[in-house]
Amino acid sequence: MPAVNLSDMEPQIVTKINTLQDSLKIHPGNAAMWGKLGMTLYVHELMDGAAVCFENASELDPKDFRWAYFCGIARHNLGDAASQRWYERAVSINPDEPQLRVRLGNARLTEGDEAGAAKAFGQALGLDNRRADALLGLAQIDYLHQDYEQAAERLQKALAVQPDLREALALLISCYRMQWNQKAVMETSRRLQLLGEAPPPADPILNQMTGEGVSYHWVMETGGQLLDAGRTREAAGQFRRALAIRREGPAYSQLAIAQLRLGQPDSAVANFRRAYRLNPGSALNGFNLGMALSDHGDAGEGLSLLEQAYRKSPETPRYALILFDQYRKAGRWQAARDLAEKVYRAYPQNTEMGLRLSMLLATCKEARWRDGEKARAIAGEILARQNTPDPVALDCLGAALAECGRFEEALGAVGEAINRSVAGGQNDLANQLRLREASYQNKRPWRE
Amino acid sequence: MNKLSLLAILLTLIACGKSPEKPADGFGGELKDISAQAGISFHHDAGENGSYFIPEQVGSGVALFDADNDGDIDIYLVNARSHDGSQPPGQWSRNQFFRQEGEGRFVNATAESGLGDQGFGMGAAAGDYDNDGDLDLYLTNYDEDQLFQNQGDGTFRNVTTEAGIRNPRWGCSATFIDYDRDGFLDIFVANYLQIDSTITCTDRSGRPEYCGPDFQPAAPDVLFRNNGDGTFSDVSFASRIGLTERRGLGVVAADFNFDGYPDLYVANDGDENTLWINRKDGSFVDQGLPMGVAVNRLGAREAGMGIAIGDVSGRLTQDILVTHLEGESNTLYLNQGLMGFEDASQKADLERMELLSYTGFGVGLADLNLDANLDLVIGNGRVKRLPGVYETGEKFWSGYAEPNLVFEGLGGGRFRNVSAAFPEYSAPVETSRGLAFADIDNDGDIDFLVSNCGGPARLYRNDLQRKGNWVMLTLYDPALKRVVNNSRVLLSAGGKKMSAEVIPGYSYLSSNDHRVHFGLGEIQSIDKITVTWLGGAVEDFTELAVNRHLTLEKGKGKAVETP
């Protein structure tokens, strides 16, 4: 039985581990129970104990590939090269599962066994020719062999299957660099820069462990993943589970976010308020409650809370931006303009605020808050910093030029913004911009 | 069995249990911990108090520099401090300054030096910003950074306010760089996070743990332009450097694109690394992605900590090595000139499984055994506890402790792990952070000092078997009265060429020897050293002896041996 340090651990984890250990003392030959204890230890980051349990499970039930596979992963997390041996065992038990072969390929590649890795990746593709991770693995080997053309070809195939595969794009940049294709380097770099944070690669076998997690942290993490995946109702269930473990602010806040998405604003406001009461000093808690109230409750209280959040954390761009939007929504033009000027002066890197300020100065319906020249200067300054002009910045410049009566130039700017937004797939923005274009064609500046 | 013994066994299993490599032939001798005999007594106060305040585990750095102009290296050790109000400010820990008395003996001269700052200390950079012939000191803090002017006698005056330095953000590594080539050193600071202290984190077992950086917004970096009159202007936005918000920890200034202007490379924690290419007009543009140094070869943004720089490949270019979090390799980017960089970590044998379990911070490339190949030294320490290990009280940092590593450079961008041969450096399992390199005893090889989070600082004397000759160069401009950072050196000897650049600012939170060191291997005599001074002038120096500290003085075109 592996020794596990249980000190200061959440009681429900201790209970679960103790229960499983007690059962194993009675049924030491039960492979599934060893596996269950291994999974429980694994998800709570007790990796060394988990590896021992998986080894025991695999010895007792050598036909279940999962135990060998999980053992390989636990050994890998411990920095143990023996992981490869366990992956090989898993593959020998279940040769038809490409996931196992990709793991084995990556482990072999890490250890410098390129031929072995290529074989494993190739066999994974033989089982499923749309495995982007296997194509990536083969491309990595091509790259190491300085066959940049072949590597690039495989990477293009991988990206056709999975366009958000960051690793493939980065390696593609390296291939183009080695081929002296500077244009392709720049284009692919831009593509990579625009790519958001990709979720970790899916491993359906490993995901079987999810249900074994009972810690607050684990449940919250699982809930967050479900929320990101759009499985909102299940996410809400996980956050309720987390609250049953510990009544903490982040669990209330996450539950509230899920409830907002589920169309339950009253419950959401109540839970944001609970989080806020638990920690009123947190700018984030005040901001969340303020946002919810502004849209679904007492807008006055909401605005007050947003102002507090901004004062507590003036460097957080989002707090200032949302406060600006709420001022504008409430028609408090002076407050909006003062805030935007203050924030943009202090944090010129906050280009979103700069663009909001420029747009307000160009298009505010109250003439006394407009200043076309200043709006033009700000939009121009931001565009000068951009390597590739952004359609929103071009739109701001167009609105400012129109306010200055320079309609031909405004049409040029908004036309360019439309072209770029269409090219970028931002069709809603393009439609909005066409309304402005029509206005400028009629020699009329845009008004909010 | 007590927990510490269990931990020791566990760490030994992890570090050595797989396939401990024997040292390469001829890589004998010792890296000897001489802290006690040298008079270095320093225990880092990380300020840990159970609140898991992130700056506690970021650790602190080291500056190795000749503070009193007497020809030997002195030591400045940065300290953090209590931060929970349990101690009055007067009792907060101070940074410590150790003056070398010669022959490797140091005395604690903190009080008279004026360097005993009590901020929540992070890193230090040494440079002569006022061109008066002595090295000044820039100190980064979690709270406000400080600038200390050397008074010419090894004592310092805090000139932060009068110099116009104000960095209220969380400064980490800093470096001096004359980016506009006006003859005055400017200052770049890599800022890390903006902390929301109301956010708390736990591990997956529900025990309190330090939050990762992704829970906090990044702080933009800052560039101060030296006005040449003892004051600085914040040009972060005008230079475009302040327009990018990434979590900066390490920085190095070097001329990466060979255009005669120094550029900046910043290691960011979890964000893309930034390669600020100097546009020669006072502004910079980030070329990290197209030049291949923003992400690893797999496209992953890594947790960049420290940076080492040197010609690892032998291509006469400056290569970069960045230390990272466990699960990520330490990444070696080989400079391929105009083609940018290639991530050659795998070819360098740095991606081996047993190396992926470490979290690297301080790092340096130096030819330890003088065989004409740069070796690699890394200080490790976790940022999250070792799974299964949970300690409080005096043993708190043992959960984060890891062995340190030494690699022998094999040439051509390849390394061999020889840590097991140097137990005095690799066996003390501590939470290493700052690591600085210098020829402490002026014997022609590179020694180093490591700062451990919540632990002792350790000074290592290089007692390795020598596999060749050496030369150490001071590139001095009498008009500026100082060493000229980012000047390039090309050494020619019997058809072989070697290159280096004057770069004192590298590693993690640390500042290093201002001299340029070459291990020469079997080279018996130097034909020529060509210096490309920052500013463009090129000079050849001939009639140079090996196994000497030499000063190459700008405009003289000949070498002058230092006493």
Chai-1 contact restraints between the chains, C-beta under 6 A:
chainA,res_idxA,chainB,res_idxB,connection_type,confidence,min_distance_angstrom,max_distance_angstrom,comment,restraint_id
A,N5,B,G388,contact,1.0,0.0,6.0,A-B,restraint_1
A,N5,B,Y390,contact,1.0,0.0,6.0,A-B,restraint_2
A,S7,B,Y390,contact,1.0,0.0,6.0,A-B,restraint_3
A,D8,B,R207,contact,1.0,0.0,6.0,A-B,restraint_4
A,M9,B,S205,contact,1.0,0.0,6.0,A-B,restraint_5
A,E10,B,G206,contact,1.0,0.0,6.0,A-B,restraint_6
A,I13,B,S205,contact,1.0,0.0,6.0,A-B,restraint_7
A,H44,B,R204,contact,1.0,0.0,6.0,A-B,restraint_8
A,H44,B,S205,contact,1.0,0.0,6.0,A-B,restraint_9
A,E45,B,R204,contact,1.0,0.0,6.0,A-B,restraint_10
A,E45,B,P387,contact,1.0,0.0,6.0,A-B,restraint_11
A,L46,B,G388,contact,1.0,0.0,6.0,A-B,restraint_12
A,M47,B,P387,contact,1.0,0.0,6.0,A-B,restraint_13
A,D48,B,G388,contact,1.0,0.0,6.0,A-B,restraint_14
A,G79,B,I14,contact,1.0,0.0,6.0,A-B,restraint_15
A,G79,B,M353,contact,1.0,0.0,6.0,A-B,restraint_16
A,G79,B,E354,contact,1.0,0.0,6.0,A-B,restraint_17
A,G79,B,L356,contact,1.0,0.0,6.0,A-B,restraint_18
A,G79,B,S357,contact,1.0,0.0,6.0,A-B,restraint_19
A,A81,B,K18,contact,1.0,0.0,6.0,A-B,restraint_20
A,A81,B,M353,contact,1.0,0.0,6.0,A-B,restraint_21
A,T110,B,E351,contact,1.0,0.0,6.0,A-B,restraint_22
A,T110,B,M353,contact,1.0,0.0,6.0,A-B,restraint_23
A,R166,B,G299,contact,1.0,0.0,6.0,A-B,restraint_24
A,E167,B,L298,contact,1.0,0.0,6.0,A-B,restraint_25
A,E167,B,G299,contact,1.0,0.0,6.0,A-B,restraint_26
A,L169,B,G299,contact,1.0,0.0,6.0,A-B,restraint_27
A,A170,B,V295,contact,1.0,0.0,6.0,A-B,restraint_28
A,A170,B,G299,contact,1.0,0.0,6.0,A-B,restraint_29
A,S174,B,G292,contact,1.0,0.0,6.0,A-B,restraint_30
A,R177,B,G292,contact,1.0,0.0,6.0,A-B,restraint_31
A,R177,B,M339,contact,1.0,0.0,6.0,A-B,restraint_32
A,R177,B,G340,contact,1.0,0.0,6.0,A-B,restraint_33
A,V185,B,P290,contact,1.0,0.0,6.0,A-B,restraint_34
A,M186,B,P290,contact,1.0,0.0,6.0,A-B,restraint_35
A,S189,B,L289,contact,1.0,0.0,6.0,A-B,restraint_36
A,S189,B,P290,contact,1.0,0.0,6.0,A-B,restraint_37
A,S215,B,R204,contact,1.0,0.0,6.0,A-B,restraint_38
A,S215,B,S205,contact,1.0,0.0,6.0,A-B,restraint_39
A,S215,B,G206,contact,1.0,0.0,6.0,A-B,restraint_40
A,Y216,B,G206,contact,1.0,0.0,6.0,A-B,restraint_41
A,H217,B,T202,contact,1.0,0.0,6.0,A-B,restraint_42
A,H217,B,R204,contact,1.0,0.0,6.0,A-B,restraint_43
A,W218,B,R204,contact,1.0,0.0,6.0,A-B,restraint_44
A,N279,B,T198,contact,1.0,0.0,6.0,A-B,restraint_45
A,G281,B,T198,contact,1.0,0.0,6.0,A-B,restraint_46
A,S282,B,T198,contact,1.0,0.0,6.0,A-B,restraint_47
A,E315,B,Q194,contact,1.0,0.0,6.0,A-B,restraint_48
A,P348,B,F237,contact,1.0,0.0,6.0,A-B,restraint_49
A,Q349,B,P220,contact,1.0,0.0,6.0,A-B,restraint_50
A,Q349,B,G242,contact,1.0,0.0,6.0,A-B,restraint_51
A,Q349,B,L243,contact,1.0,0.0,6.0,A-B,restraint_52
